């Protein structure tokens, strides 16, 4: 199921972000809120998938956008980490 795959992908992405090191304080709260929103969207999908498939697809699209945000954060941090140090 796509919803479960998105949940696994987010979990893996968050683990990789954590292994990259800590972020600034403001980012932690926004990441928390985005993760909470992702979980609520997963709940919304589970409730609506049989009765309102269009709304359920909308929830999946929003979950995908949240995963895209975290993936972009990971790619930016990886790009910064791979740059040579400047003195």
MOSUL-V323315 format. One record per residue. N is the residue number from 1. RES is the residue in one small letter. PSI is psi in degrees with one decimal (* if undefined). D_CENTER is the distance of its C-alpha to the mean C-alpha in Angstrom with 1 decimal. Layout:
n->(N	N)
res->(RES	RES)
psi->(PSI	PSI)
d_center->(D_CENTER	D_CENTER)
This chain:
n->(1	2	3	4	5	6	7	8	9	10	11	12	13	14	15	16	17	18	19	20	21	22	23	24	25	26	27	28	29	30	31	32	33	34	35	36	37	38	39	40	41	42	43	44	45	46	47	48	49	50	51	52	53	54	55	56	57	58	59	60	61	62	63	64	65	66	67	68	69	70	71	72	73	74	75	76	77	78	79	80	81	82	83	84	85	86	87)
res->(x	x	x	x	x	x	x	x	x	x	x	x	x	x	x	x	x	x	x	x	x	x	x	x	x	x	x	x	x	x	x	x	x	x	x	x	x	x	x	x	x	x	x	x	x	x	x	x	x	x	x	x	x	x	x	x	x	x	x	x	x	x	x	x	x	x	x	x	x	x	x	x	x	x	x	x	x	x	x	x	x	x	x	x	x	x	x)
psi->(138.6	-39.9	-44.7	-37.2	-39.7	-40.1	-43.2	-40.6	-41.3	-42.3	-46.0	-43.2	-42.0	-38.3	-44.2	-39.6	-40.1	-36.1	-20.9	-17.9	169.7	153.2	178.6	159.4	-41.0	-32.8	-32.6	-43.9	-39.8	-37.1	-39.3	-45.6	-38.1	-38.5	-41.3	-43.2	-41.0	-44.5	-39.7	-36.5	-35.6	-39.5	-42.9	-43.4	-46.4	-37.6	-39.5	-10.7	-28.9	-30.6	-32.6	79.3	-32.9	-43.2	-34.8	-40.7	-36.1	-41.3	-41.6	-38.7	-41.0	-37.7	-41.2	-38.8	-38.0	-43.1	-38.5	-40.8	-49.6	-36.1	-38.8	-39.7	-43.7	-44.5	-37.1	-42.3	-37.5	-39.4	-41.3	-39.1	-26.9	-8.3	142.6	148.8	139.5	135.5	*)
d_center->(17.3	14.3	12.5	13.0	12.0	8.5	8.4	10.0	7.9	4.8	7.9	9.4	7.1	7.2	10.9	11.6	10.5	12.8	15.4	15.6	16.9	16.5	15.3	17.5	17.9	16.7	13.2	13.0	13.7	11.3	8.4	10.1	10.6	7.1	6.4	9.9	9.5	7.1	9.9	12.6	11.7	12.0	15.3	16.3	16.0	18.0	20.6	21.1	20.9	24.7	26.0	24.1	22.4	21.7	19.8	17.9	17.0	15.9	13.4	12.1	12.0	10.0	7.4	7.6	7.6	4.4	3.2	6.3	6.1	4.5	6.9	9.4	9.4	10.2	12.8	14.4	14.8	16.3	18.5	19.8	20.5	22.5	24.7	28.1	29.0	31.3	34.3)
